[in-house]
Amino acid sequence: MRVVFPDGTAVRASPLAARRAEACDFGLYLDARWAPTWPAALIEWEDFGLPRDPVAAAAAIRNAFARASAGEIVEVGCVGGLGRTGTVLACMAMLAGVPPATQ
């Protein structure tokens, strides 16, 4: 699924079942089962948990967002493409200028 943020930056959110090496310039993956053989970063992040290294995770998310902002095709994925992937997309939305909810 292609996600376009308000600043125009676009990324693709994918489940593991949609794994295709030729489909992106860079991948940010949240599960080692992706086993990318293309340019990618892997965040150690257990399903239903938190990233093992939050500082490194934040840097990887910022880097992937910067690549997407520069026009690269960036893919973000975990196993199902919903939970951890959705959390990363929320982080990227904030990088794109979406303000946090204040309720």
N, C-alpha and C positions, 0 to 999 in steps of 0.2 A: 504494500500500500504506500503510495506516495503521500508525504505530508509536507505541506507548504506553510511556513510560518509567516506572520504578518510582514516581516521585513523582506520576504521573497525567497529566503533560504529554503531549499527543499532537501529532504532526506527520504530514504525508503525504509519502512519498517517491515521486517520479514520474520516469519517463523523458520525454524530449522528445516522444515519440510520443503521450503522454497529455495534451499541452498543452490546457488549458481555462481560460480567463480567469475564468469565473463560479464556479469551483470552490474559490476560496480568498480569504481576506481579505488575505493577504500572501504573497509568494513570495521565497524565497532561492535564487537560481540561480547555477550554477557554469559556465555556458556562455552566451555572448552570443546564440547561436542561439535561445534562449528568447524574446528580444525582447518582454518583458512590456509590456503596455499597462495593467496594473493595478498597485496598490501592490506594489513589489518592490525588492530589492537584488540587485545582480549582483557576484559576486566574480570578478575576473580570475584564472582558474585553468586552465592548460593541461592537457588530458587526460594522465594519467600523469606529471604534474609537481606542483609546489607552487604555492600562491597567490602571485601577483606581489607582493602587499603583505600579509605575514602578520599584521601588527598590525591593519590594516583588516579582514582576513578574520575574525580573532578577534572583533572588535567587531561585525561583521555577524552572526556566529553567535550571540553573546550576545544581540543585539537580537532576532533571530528567535525564539530560545528564550524570551525574556521575553514576547514577543507570544503565543506558544503557551501559556505558563504562565498568561497572563491570559485565556485562553479563545478567542483568535483562531484561525481555521483557517489554519494555516501549511503551505505546501508547500515542500519542498526538492527540487531537481532538477538533474541534469546531462544528458548526452545519453542514456546508457543507464539512469540511475537506480540505479547500483550502486557504482562506484568512488569518485568525488568525493562523491557523495551519501552513501555509506556512511561516509566519513571524517567528514563533517559530523554524521551521526547519532551516531557514536562520541564526538565532541566534546560534543554535546548530552546524551548519556548521562552523561558526567562532570559536566556542569552540573546534571543531575538527581540527582546523588549516587551514581552507580555508581562504585565505586573502581577505579582502574587495576589490571590484573593484576600480581601480584608473583611472578613465577617466574623 
